[in-house]
């Protein structure tokens, strides 16, 4: 998830709501913002996904 703001000059800023990192600032088009957001490698989101997978694997192991 991202938080986008539009500056007075019409450009955009975007921030990752998971790690609070500014992904881009002063970007001119929403298409460019979306492209940059899709390239963002969020460490917080990656860690959460890894923990979810680990939990599922552990639960499966306990069932067997």
PDB file of N, H, CA, C and O in Angstrom:
ATOM      1  N   UNK A   1       0.840  -1.171   0.000  1.00  0.00           N
ATOM      2  CA  UNK A   1       0.000   0.000   0.000  1.00  0.00           C
ATOM      3  C   UNK A   1       0.886   1.236   0.000  1.00  0.00           C
ATOM      4  O   UNK A   1       1.965   1.258   0.594  1.00  0.00           O
ATOM      5  N   UNK A   2       0.407   2.241  -0.671  1.00  0.00           N
ATOM      6  H   UNK A   2      -0.469   2.223  -1.153  1.00  0.00           H
ATOM      7  CA  UNK A   2       1.167   3.473  -0.805  1.00  0.00           C
ATOM      8  C   UNK A   2       0.291   4.673  -0.488  1.00  0.00           C
ATOM      9  O   UNK A   2      -0.928   4.645  -0.659  1.00  0.00           O
ATOM     10  N   UNK A   3       0.935   5.709  -0.030  1.00  0.00           N
ATOM     11  H   UNK A   3       1.925   5.733   0.109  1.00  0.00           H
ATOM     12  CA  UNK A   3       0.264   6.982   0.205  1.00  0.00           C
ATOM     13  C   UNK A   3       0.799   7.963  -0.825  1.00  0.00           C
ATOM     14  O   UNK A   3       1.998   8.238  -0.877  1.00  0.00           O
ATOM     15  N   UNK A   4      -0.101   8.483  -1.637  1.00  0.00           N
ATOM     16  H   UNK A   4      -1.075   8.260  -1.594  1.00  0.00           H
ATOM     17  CA  UNK A   4       0.311   9.442  -2.662  1.00  0.00           C
ATOM     18  C   UNK A   4      -0.185  10.837  -2.289  1.00  0.00           C
ATOM     19  O   UNK A   4      -1.289  11.014  -1.776  1.00  0.00           O
ATOM     20  N   UNK A   5       0.656  11.801  -2.560  1.00  0.00           N
ATOM     21  H   UNK A   5       1.554  11.657  -2.977  1.00  0.00           H
ATOM     22  CA  UNK A   5       0.257  13.195  -2.405  1.00  0.00           C
ATOM     23  C   UNK A   5       0.622  13.930  -3.677  1.00  0.00           C
ATOM     24  O   UNK A   5       1.569  13.575  -4.378  1.00  0.00           O
ATOM     25  N   UNK A   6      -0.161  14.970  -3.959  1.00  0.00           N
ATOM     26  H   UNK A   6      -0.930  15.259  -3.390  1.00  0.00           H
ATOM     27  CA  UNK A   6       0.136  15.783  -5.126  1.00  0.00           C
ATOM     28  C   UNK A   6       0.632  17.142  -4.652  1.00  0.00           C
ATOM     29  O   UNK A   6       0.020  17.779  -3.794  1.00  0.00           O
ATOM     30  N   UNK A   7       1.737  17.567  -5.218  1.00  0.00           N
ATOM     31  H   UNK A   7       2.234  17.049  -5.915  1.00  0.00           H
ATOM     32  CA  UNK A   7       2.335  18.848  -4.867  1.00  0.00           C
ATOM     33  C   UNK A   7       1.608  19.999  -5.566  1.00  0.00           C
ATOM     34  O   UNK A   7       0.839  19.782  -6.503  1.00  0.00           O
ATOM     35  N   UNK A   8       1.855  21.195  -5.110  1.00  0.00           N
ATOM     36  H   UNK A   8       2.479  21.371  -4.349  1.00  0.00           H
ATOM     37  CA  UNK A   8       1.221  22.376  -5.700  1.00  0.00           C
ATOM     38  C   UNK A   8       1.536  22.519  -7.187  1.00  0.00           C
ATOM     39  O   UNK A   8       0.726  23.052  -7.945  1.00  0.00           O
ATOM     40  N   UNK A   9       2.711  22.047  -7.605  1.00  0.00           N
ATOM     41  H   UNK A   9       3.369  21.614  -6.988  1.00  0.00           H
ATOM     42  CA  UNK A   9       3.097  22.173  -9.016  1.00  0.00           C
ATOM     43  C   UNK A   9       2.569  21.020  -9.878  1.00  0.00           C
ATOM     44  O   UNK A   9       2.893  20.933 -11.062  1.00  0.00           O
ATOM     45  N   UNK A  10       1.762  20.142  -9.288  1.00  0.00           N
ATOM     46  H   UNK A  10       1.499  20.212  -8.326  1.00  0.00           H
ATOM     47  CA  UNK A  10       1.141  19.053 -10.038  1.00  0.00           C
ATOM     48  C   UNK A  10       1.913  17.751 -10.019  1.00  0.00           C
ATOM     49  O   UNK A  10       1.408  16.741 -10.510  1.00  0.00           O
ATOM     50  N   UNK A  11       3.128  17.733  -9.467  1.00  0.00           N
ATOM     51  H   UNK A  11       3.539  18.553  -9.069  1.00  0.00           H
ATOM     52  CA  UNK A  11       3.891  16.487  -9.385  1.00  0.00           C
ATOM     53  C   UNK A  11       3.409  15.664  -8.198  1.00  0.00           C
ATOM     54  O   UNK A  11       2.651  16.149  -7.358  1.00  0.00           O
ATOM     55  N   UNK A  12       3.858  14.411  -8.138  1.00  0.00           N
ATOM     56  H   UNK A  12       4.474  14.017  -8.821  1.00  0.00           H
ATOM     57  CA  UNK A  12       3.397  13.481  -7.113  1.00  0.00           C
ATOM     58  C   UNK A  12       4.554  12.988  -6.247  1.00  0.00           C
ATOM     59  O   UNK A  12       5.701  12.911  -6.688  1.00  0.00           O
ATOM     60  N   UNK A  13       4.219  12.659  -5.014  1.00  0.00           N
ATOM     61  H   UNK A  13       3.287  12.721  -4.656  1.00  0.00           H
ATOM     62  CA  UNK A  13       5.105  11.953  -4.090  1.00  0.00           C
ATOM     63  C   UNK A  13       4.383  10.680  -3.699  1.00  0.00           C
ATOM     64  O   UNK A  13       3.154  10.646  -3.659  1.00  0.00           O
ATOM     65  N   UNK A  14       5.139   9.638  -3.411  1.00  0.00           N
ATOM     66  H   UNK A  14       6.138   9.666  -3.443  1.00  0.00           H
ATOM     67  CA  UNK A  14       4.527   8.399  -2.944  1.00  0.00           C
ATOM     68  C   UNK A  14       5.399   7.784  -1.863  1.00  0.00           C
ATOM     69  O   UNK A  14       6.627   7.818  -1.935  1.00  0.00           O
ATOM     70  N   UNK A  15       4.737   7.221  -0.859  1.00  0.00           N
ATOM     71  H   UNK A  15       3.739   7.194  -0.800  1.00  0.00           H
ATOM     72  CA  UNK A  15       5.426   6.629   0.281  1.00  0.00           C
ATOM     73  C   UNK A  15       4.828   5.256   0.556  1.00  0.00           C
ATOM     74  O   UNK A  15       3.611   5.074   0.509  1.00  0.00           O
ATOM     75  N   UNK A  16       5.701   4.289   0.846  1.00  0.00           N
ATOM     76  H   UNK A  16       6.689   4.436   0.885  1.00  0.00           H
ATOM     77  CA  UNK A  16       5.268   2.941   1.200  1.00  0.00           C
ATOM     78  C   UNK A  16       4.726   2.978   2.622  1.00  0.00           C
ATOM     79  O   UNK A  16       5.399   3.461   3.532  1.00  0.00           O
ATOM     80  N   UNK A  17       3.518   2.472   2.816  1.00  0.00           N
ATOM     81  H   UNK A  17       2.971   2.080   2.076  1.00  0.00           H
ATOM     82  CA  UNK A  17       2.910   2.478   4.145  1.00  0.00           C
ATOM     83  C   UNK A  17       3.369   1.318   5.015  1.00  0.00           C
ATOM     84  O   UNK A  17       3.046   1.273   6.202  1.00  0.00           O
ATOM     85  N   UNK A  18       4.120   0.376   4.441  1.00  0.00           N
ATOM     86  H   UNK A  18       4.382   0.412   3.477  1.00  0.00           H
ATOM     87  CA  UNK A  18       4.663  -0.726   5.232  1.00  0.00           C
ATOM     88  C   UNK A  18       5.978  -0.324   5.899  1.00  0.00           C
ATOM     89  O   UNK A  18       6.165  -0.555   7.093  1.00  0.00           O
ATOM     90  N   UNK A  19       6.882   0.274   5.134  1.00  0.00           N
ATOM     91  H   UNK A  19       6.730   0.462   4.163  1.00  0.00           H
ATOM     92  CA  UNK A  19       8.203   0.629   5.676  1.00  0.00           C
ATOM     93  C   UNK A  19       8.398   2.134   5.831  1.00  0.00           C
ATOM     94  O   UNK A  19       9.429   2.583   6.332  1.00  0.00           O
ATOM     95  N   UNK A  20       7.410   2.908   5.402  1.00  0.00           N
ATOM     96  H   UNK A  20       6.572   2.544   4.995  1.00  0.00           H
ATOM     97  CA  UNK A  20       7.419   4.374   5.491  1.00  0.00           C
ATOM     98  C   UNK A  20       8.522   5.027   4.648  1.00  0.00           C
ATOM     99  O   UNK A  20       8.863   6.189   4.867  1.00  0.00           O
ATOM    100  N   UNK A  21       9.068   4.298   3.704  1.00  0.00           N
ATOM    101  H   UNK A  21       8.792   3.354   3.526  1.00  0.00           H
ATOM    102  CA  UNK A  21      10.086   4.846   2.818  1.00  0.00           C
ATOM    103  C   UNK A  21       9.435   5.680   1.728  1.00  0.00           C
ATOM    104  O   UNK A  21       8.403   5.295   1.177  1.00  0.00           O
ATOM    105  N   UNK A  22      10.042   6.833   1.412  1.00  0.00           N
ATOM    106  H   UNK A  22      10.881   7.145   1.859  1.00  0.00           H
ATOM    107  CA  UNK A  22       9.596   7.619   0.268  1.00  0.00           C
ATOM    108  C   UNK A  22      10.075   6.895  -0.974  1.00  0.00           C
ATOM    109  O   UNK A  22      11.278   6.761  -1.200  1.00  0.00           O
ATOM    110  N   UNK A  23       9.137   6.432  -1.776  1.00  0.00           N
ATOM    111  H   UNK A  23       8.160   6.541  -1.592  1.00  0.00           H
ATOM    112  CA  UNK A  23       9.457   5.666  -2.972  1.00  0.00           C
ATOM    113  C   UNK A  23       9.829   6.602  -4.107  1.00  0.00           C
ATOM    114  O   UNK A  23      10.727   6.303  -4.894  1.00  0.00           O
ATOM    115  N   UNK A  24       9.143   7.734  -4.195  1.00  0.00           N
ATOM    116  H   UNK A  24       8.413   7.977  -3.556  1.00  0.00           H
ATOM    117  CA  UNK A  24       9.417   8.700  -5.257  1.00  0.00           C
ATOM    118  C   UNK A  24       8.892  10.070  -4.845  1.00  0.00           C
ATOM    119  O   UNK A  24       7.926  10.185  -4.091  1.00  0.00           O
ATOM    120  N   UNK A  25       9.544  11.088  -5.352  1.00  0.00           N
ATOM    121  H   UNK A  25      10.329  10.994  -5.964  1.00  0.00           H
ATOM    122  CA  UNK A  25       9.063  12.450  -5.098  1.00  0.00           C
ATOM    123  C   UNK A  25       9.221  13.273  -6.367  1.00  0.00           C
ATOM    124  O   UNK A  25      10.117  13.043  -7.180  1.00  0.00           O
ATOM    125  N   UNK A  26       8.334  14.226  -6.506  1.00  0.00           N
ATOM    126  H   UNK A  26       7.607  14.413  -5.846  1.00  0.00           H
ATOM    127  CA  UNK A  26       8.319  15.146  -7.658  1.00  0.00           C
ATOM    128  C   UNK A  26       8.191  14.417  -8.988  1.00  0.00           C
ATOM    129  O   UNK A  26       8.843  14.787  -9.964  1.00  0.00           O
ATOM    130  N   UNK A  27       7.352  13.379  -9.033  1.00  0.00           N
ATOM    131  H   UNK A  27       6.822  13.078  -8.240  1.00  0.00           H
ATOM    132  CA  UNK A  27       7.115  12.615 -10.258  1.00  0.00           C
ATOM    133  C   UNK A  27       5.967  13.262 -11.016  1.00  0.00           C
ATOM    134  O   UNK A  27       4.966  13.655 -10.417  1.00  0.00           O
ATOM    135  N   UNK A  28       6.108  13.374 -12.327  1.00  0.00           N
ATOM    136  H   UNK A  28       6.921  13.055 -12.814  1.00  0.00           H
ATOM    137  CA  UNK A  28       5.159  14.164 -13.109  1.00  0.00           C
ATOM    138  C   UNK A  28       3.867  13.461 -13.470  1.00  0.00           C
ATOM    139  O   UNK A  28       2.838  14.125 -13.597  1.00  0.00           O
ATOM    140  N   UNK A  29       3.873  12.142 -13.641  1.00  0.00           N
ATOM    141  H   UNK A  29       4.709  11.603 -13.538  1.00  0.00           H
ATOM    142  CA  UNK A  29       2.644  11.462 -14.054  1.00  0.00           C
ATOM    143  C   UNK A  29       2.305  10.317 -13.107  1.00  0.00           C
ATOM    144  O   UNK A  29       3.184   9.739 -12.467  1.00  0.00           O
ATOM    145  N   UNK A  30       1.028  10.005 -13.031  1.00  0.00           N
ATOM    146  H   UNK A  30       0.315  10.475 -13.551  1.00  0.00           H
ATOM    147  CA  UNK A  30       0.591   8.875 -12.201  1.00  0.00           C
ATOM    148  C   UNK A  30       1.117   7.557 -12.745  1.00  0.00           C
ATOM    149  O   UNK A  30       1.387   6.632 -11.979  1.00  0.00           O
ATOM    150  N   UNK A  31       1.267   7.462 -14.072  1.00  0.00           N
ATOM    151  H   UNK A  31       1.048   8.213 -14.695  1.00  0.00           H
ATOM    152  CA  UNK A  31       1.836   6.238 -14.657  1.00  0.00           C
ATOM    153  C   UNK A  31       3.258   6.008 -14.160  1.00  0.00           C
ATOM    154  O   UNK A  31       3.634   4.875 -13.859  1.00  0.00           O
ATOM    155  N   UNK A  32       4.050   7.073 -14.072  1.00  0.00           N
ATOM    156  H   UNK A  32       3.745   7.993 -14.317  1.00  0.00           H
ATOM    157  CA  UNK A  32       5.419   6.948 -13.567  1.00  0.00           C
ATOM    158  C   UNK A  32       5.417   6.572 -12.091  1.00  0.00           C
ATOM    159  O   UNK A  32       6.263   5.796 -11.645  1.00  0.00           O
ATOM    160  N   UNK A  33       4.476   7.116 -11.337  1.00  0.00           N
ATOM    161  H   UNK A  33       3.789   7.746 -11.699  1.00  0.00           H
ATOM    162  CA  UNK A  33       4.363   6.770  -9.911  1.00  0.00           C
ATOM    163  C   UNK A  33       4.058   5.283  -9.768  1.00  0.00           C
ATOM    164  O   UNK A  33       4.682   4.599  -8.957  1.00  0.00           O
ATOM    165  N   UNK A  34       3.107   4.781 -10.546  1.00  0.00           N
ATOM    166  H   UNK A  34       2.601   5.337 -11.204  1.00  0.00           H
ATOM    167  CA  UNK A  34       2.744   3.365 -10.487  1.00  0.00           C
ATOM    168  C   UNK A  34       3.923   2.479 -10.871  1.00  0.00           C
ATOM    169  O   UNK A  34       4.137   1.430 -10.263  1.00  0.00           O
ATOM    170  N   UNK A  35       4.685   2.895 -11.874  1.00  0.00           N
ATOM    171  H   UNK A  35       4.512   3.746 -12.368  1.00  0.00           H
ATOM    172  CA  UNK A  35       5.856   2.127 -12.305  1.00  0.00           C
ATOM    173  C   UNK A  35       6.889   2.063 -11.180  1.00  0.00           C
ATOM    174  O   UNK A  35       7.449   1.000 -10.910  1.00  0.00           O
ATOM    175  N   UNK A  36       7.139   3.182 -10.533  1.00  0.00           N
ATOM    176  H   UNK A  36       6.684   4.045 -10.752  1.00  0.00           H
ATOM    177  CA  UNK A  36       8.115   3.210  -9.438  1.00  0.00           C
ATOM    178  C   UNK A  36       7.631   2.424  -8.224  1.00  0.00           C
ATOM    179  O   UNK A  36       8.423   1.750  -7.565  1.00  0.00           O
ATOM    180  N   UNK A  37       6.343   2.507  -7.926  1.00  0.00           N
ATOM    181  H   UNK A  37       5.700   3.055  -8.461  1.00  0.00           H
ATOM    182  CA  UNK A  37       5.795   1.720  -6.823  1.00  0.00           C
ATOM    183  C   UNK A  37       5.950   0.230  -7.090  1.00  0.00           C
ATOM    184  O   UNK A  37       6.266  -0.532  -6.176  1.00  0.00           O
ATOM    185  N   UNK A  38       5.735  -0.192  -8.322  1.00  0.00           N
ATOM    186  H   UNK A  38       5.479   0.427  -9.065  1.00  0.00           H
ATOM    187  CA  UNK A  38       5.834  -1.621  -8.647  1.00  0.00           C
ATOM    188  C   UNK A  38       7.267  -2.129  -8.526  1.00  0.00           C
ATOM    189  O   UNK A  38       7.479  -3.330  -8.356  1.00  0.00           O
ATOM    190  N   UNK A  39       8.238  -1.254  -8.608  1.00  0.00           N
ATOM    191  H   UNK A  39       8.067  -0.279  -8.746  1.00  0.00           H
ATOM    192  CA  UNK A  39       9.652  -1.636  -8.483  1.00  0.00           C
ATOM    193  C   UNK A  39      10.154  -1.609  -7.035  1.00  0.00           C
ATOM    194  O   UNK A  39      11.248  -2.095  -6.747  1.00  0.00           O
ATOM    195  N   UNK A  40       9.365  -1.048  -6.140  1.00  0.00           N
ATOM    196  H   UNK A  40       8.476  -0.653  -6.374  1.00  0.00           H
ATOM    197  CA  UNK A  40       9.796  -0.913  -4.748  1.00  0.00           C
ATOM    198  C   UNK A  40       9.918  -2.281  -4.091  1.00  0.00           C
ATOM    199  O   UNK A  40       8.983  -3.080  -4.128  1.00  0.00           O
ATOM    200  N   UNK A  41      11.068  -2.546  -3.492  1.00  0.00           N
ATOM    201  H   UNK A  41      11.828  -1.897  -3.462  1.00  0.00           H
ATOM    202  CA  UNK A  41      11.319  -3.785  -2.771  1.00  0.00           C
ATOM    203  C   UNK A  41      11.234  -3.472  -1.283  1.00  0.00           C
ATOM    204  O   UNK A  41      12.218  -3.051  -0.675  1.00  0.00           O
ATOM    205  N   UNK A  42      10.064  -3.676  -0.703  1.00  0.00           N
ATOM    206  H   UNK A  42       9.265  -4.018  -1.198  1.00  0.00           H
ATOM    207  CA  UNK A  42       9.818  -3.312   0.681  1.00  0.00           C
ATOM    208  C   UNK A  42      10.324  -4.397   1.622  1.00  0.00           C
ATOM    209  O   UNK A  42       9.833  -5.525   1.573  1.00  0.00           O
ATOM    210  N   UNK A  43      11.296  -4.083   2.480  1.00  0.00           N
ATOM    211  H   UNK A  43      11.694  -3.167   2.520  1.00  0.00           H
ATOM    212  CA  UNK A  43      11.812  -5.089   3.404  1.00  0.00           C
ATOM    213  C   UNK A  43      10.769  -5.531   4.433  1.00  0.00           C
ATOM    214  O   UNK A  43      10.760  -6.695   4.834  1.00  0.00           O
ATOM    215  N   UNK A  44       9.906  -4.635   4.859  1.00  0.00           N
ATOM    216  H   UNK A  44       9.914  -3.690   4.534  1.00  0.00           H
ATOM    217  CA  UNK A  44       8.867  -4.986   5.837  1.00  0.00           C
ATOM    218  C   UNK A  44       7.868  -5.966   5.236  1.00  0.00           C
ATOM    219  O   UNK A  44       7.485  -6.939   5.885  1.00  0.00           O
ATOM    220  N   UNK A  45       7.449  -5.717   4.014  1.00  0.00           N
ATOM    221  H   UNK A  45       7.761  -4.926   3.487  1.00  0.00           H
ATOM    222  CA  UNK A  45       6.486  -6.603   3.355  1.00  0.00           C
ATOM    223  C   UNK A  45       7.118  -7.962   3.082  1.00  0.00           C
ATOM    224  O   UNK A  45       6.467  -8.993   3.248  1.00  0.00           O
ATOM    225  N   UNK A  46       8.381  -7.970   2.664  1.00  0.00           N
ATOM    226  H   UNK A  46       8.910  -7.132   2.528  1.00  0.00           H
ATOM    227  CA  UNK A  46       9.075  -9.231   2.403  1.00  0.00           C
ATOM    228  C   UNK A  46       9.196 -10.055   3.679  1.00  0.00           C
ATOM    229  O   UNK A  46       8.999 -11.270   3.656  1.00  0.00           O
ATOM    230  N   UNK A  47       9.516  -9.407   4.780  1.00  0.00           N
ATOM    231  H   UNK A  47       9.676  -8.420   4.798  1.00  0.00           H
ATOM    232  CA  UNK A  47       9.623 -10.111   6.060  1.00  0.00           C
ATOM    233  C   UNK A  47       8.273 -10.676   6.492  1.00  0.00           C
ATOM    234  O   UNK A  47       8.196 -11.810   6.963  1.00  0.00           O
ATOM    235  N   UNK A  48       7.220  -9.899   6.334  1.00  0.00           N
ATOM    236  H   UNK A  48       7.282  -8.977   5.951  1.00  0.00           H
ATOM    237  CA  UNK A  48       5.881 -10.367   6.711  1.00  0.00           C
ATOM    238  C   UNK A  48       5.479 -11.580   5.875  1.00  0.00           C
ATOM    239  O   UNK A  48       4.900 -12.532   6.400  1.00  0.00           O
ATOM    240  N   UNK A  49       5.784 -11.549   4.578  1.00  0.00           N
ATOM    241  H   UNK A  49       6.255 -10.776   4.152  1.00  0.00           H
ATOM    242  CA  UNK A  49       5.460 -12.687   3.716  1.00  0.00           C
ATOM    243  C   UNK A  49       6.263 -13.923   4.107  1.00  0.00           C
ATOM    244  O   UNK A  49       5.735 -15.035   4.109  1.00  0.00           O
ATOM    245  N   UNK A  50       7.529 -13.730   4.436  1.00  0.00           N
ATOM    246  H   UNK A  50       7.958 -12.827   4.435  1.00  0.00           H
ATOM    247  CA  UNK A  50       8.377 -14.843   4.857  1.00  0.00           C
ATOM    248  C   UNK A  50       7.854 -15.472   6.150  1.00  0.00           C
ATOM    249  O   UNK A  50       7.795 -16.696   6.265  1.00  0.00           O
ATOM    250  N   UNK A  51       7.477 -14.647   7.113  1.00  0.00           N
ATOM    251  H   UNK A  51       7.524 -13.653   7.019  1.00  0.00           H
ATOM    252  CA  UNK A  51       6.948 -15.161   8.375  1.00  0.00           C
ATOM    253  C   UNK A  51       5.636 -15.900   8.173  1.00  0.00           C
ATOM    254  O   UNK A  51       5.384 -16.908   8.834  1.00  0.00           O
ATOM    255  N   UNK A  52       4.800 -15.414   7.271  1.00  0.00           N
ATOM    256  H   UNK A  52       5.005 -14.596   6.734  1.00  0.00           H
ATOM    257  CA  UNK A  52       3.540 -16.088   6.967  1.00  0.00           C
ATOM    258  C   UNK A  52       3.799 -17.472   6.383  1.00  0.00           C
ATOM    259  O   UNK A  52       3.141 -18.443   6.758  1.00  0.00           O
ATOM    260  N   UNK A  53       4.761 -17.560   5.464  1.00  0.00           N
ATOM    261  H   UNK A  53       5.295 -16.771   5.160  1.00  0.00           H
ATOM    262  CA  UNK A  53       5.106 -18.851   4.866  1.00  0.00           C
ATOM    263  C   UNK A  53       5.681 -19.799   5.915  1.00  0.00           C
ATOM    264  O   UNK A  53       5.330 -20.978   5.956  1.00  0.00           O
ATOM    265  N   UNK A  54       6.567 -19.276   6.764  1.00  0.00           N
ATOM    266  H   UNK A  54       6.853 -18.318   6.732  1.00  0.00           H
ATOM    267  CA  UNK A  54       7.159 -20.103   7.816  1.00  0.00           C
ATOM    268  C   UNK A  54       6.095 -20.651   8.756  1.00  0.00           C
ATOM    269  O   UNK A  54       6.150 -21.817   9.149  1.00  0.00           O
ATOM    270  N   UNK A  55       5.136 -19.823   9.113  1.00  0.00           N
ATOM    271  H   UNK A  55       5.091 -18.876   8.794  1.00  0.00           H
ATOM    272  CA  UNK A  55       4.053 -20.242  10.002  1.00  0.00           C
ATOM    273  C   UNK A  55       3.220 -21.339   9.352  1.00  0.00           C
ATOM    274  O   UNK A  55       2.837 -22.306  10.010  1.00  0.00           O
ATOM    275  N   UNK A  56       2.942 -21.188   8.063  1.00  0.00           N
ATOM    276  H   UNK A  56       3.254 -20.403   7.529  1.00  0.00           H
ATOM    277  CA  UNK A  56       2.162 -22.195   7.349  1.00  0.00           C
ATOM    278  C   UNK A  56       2.923 -23.516   7.269  1.00  0.00           C
ATOM    279  O   UNK A  56       2.330 -24.584   7.420  1.00  0.00           O
ATOM    280  N   UNK A  57       4.221 -23.449   7.034  1.00  0.00           N
ATOM    281  H   UNK A  57       4.702 -22.581   6.911  1.00  0.00           H
ATOM    282  CA  UNK A  57       5.038 -24.666   6.964  1.00  0.00           C
ATOM    283  C   UNK A  57       5.078 -25.357   8.323  1.00  0.00           C
ATOM    284  O   UNK A  57       4.959 -26.580   8.402  1.00  0.00           O
ATOM    285  N   UNK A  58       5.243 -24.585   9.383  1.00  0.00           N
ATOM    286  H   UNK A  58       5.339 -23.591   9.318  1.00  0.00           H
ATOM    287  CA  UNK A  58       5.277 -25.154  10.737  1.00  0.00           C
ATOM    288  C   UNK A  58       3.940 -25.798  11.088  1.00  0.00           C
ATOM    289  O   UNK A  58       3.908 -26.876  11.683  1.00  0.00           O
ATOM    290  N   UNK A  59       2.842 -25.150  10.727  1.00  0.00           N
ATOM    291  H   UNK A  59       2.868 -24.275  10.244  1.00  0.00           H
ATOM    292  CA  UNK A  59       1.513 -25.702  11.003  1.00  0.00           C
ATOM    293  C   UNK A  59       1.302 -26.999  10.241  1.00  0.00           C
ATOM    294  O   UNK A  59       0.736 -27.952  10.775  1.00  0.00           O
ATOM    295  N   UNK A  60       1.758 -27.039   8.986  1.00  0.00           N
ATOM    296  H   UNK A  60       2.219 -26.264   8.552  1.00  0.00           H
ATOM    297  CA  UNK A  60       1.641 -28.248   8.180  1.00  0.00           C
ATOM    298  C   UNK A  60       2.467 -29.378   8.780  1.00  0.00           C
ATOM    299  O   UNK A  60       2.019 -30.525   8.802  1.00  0.00           O
ATOM    300  N   UNK A  61       3.654 -29.075   9.260  1.00  0.00           N
ATOM    301  H   UNK A  61       4.018 -28.144   9.241  1.00  0.00           H
ATOM    302  CA  UNK A  61       4.526 -30.075   9.865  1.00  0.00           C
ATOM    303  C   UNK A  61       3.911 -30.666  11.120  1.00  0.00           C
ATOM    304  O   UNK A  61       4.055 -31.860  11.380  1.00  0.00           O
ATOM    305  N   UNK A  62       3.229 -29.841  11.899  1.00  0.00           N
ATOM    306  H   UNK A  62       3.112 -28.870  11.687  1.00  0.00           H
ATOM    307  CA  UNK A  62       2.587 -30.325  13.127  1.00  0.00           C
ATOM    308  C   UNK A  62       1.428 -31.257  12.817  1.00  0.00           C
ATOM    309  O   UNK A  62       1.158 -32.185  13.579  1.00  0.00           O
ATOM    310  N   UNK A  63       0.752 -31.023  11.722  1.00  0.00           N
ATOM    311  H   UNK A  63       0.971 -30.269  11.103  1.00  0.00           H
ATOM    312  CA  UNK A  63      -0.385 -31.868  11.333  1.00  0.00           C
ATOM    313  C   UNK A  63       0.070 -33.243  10.871  1.00  0.00           C
ATOM    314  O   UNK A  63      -0.673 -34.219  10.972  1.00  0.00           O
ATOM    315  N   UNK A  64       1.290 -33.312  10.366  1.00  0.00           N
ATOM    316  H   UNK A  64       1.894 -32.519  10.284  1.00  0.00           H
ATOM    317  CA  UNK A  64       1.791 -34.601   9.819  1.00  0.00           C
ATOM    318  C   UNK A  64       2.444 -35.425  10.847  1.00  0.00           C
ATOM    319  O   UNK A  64       2.912 -36.525  10.551  1.00  0.00           O
TER     320      UNK A  64
END
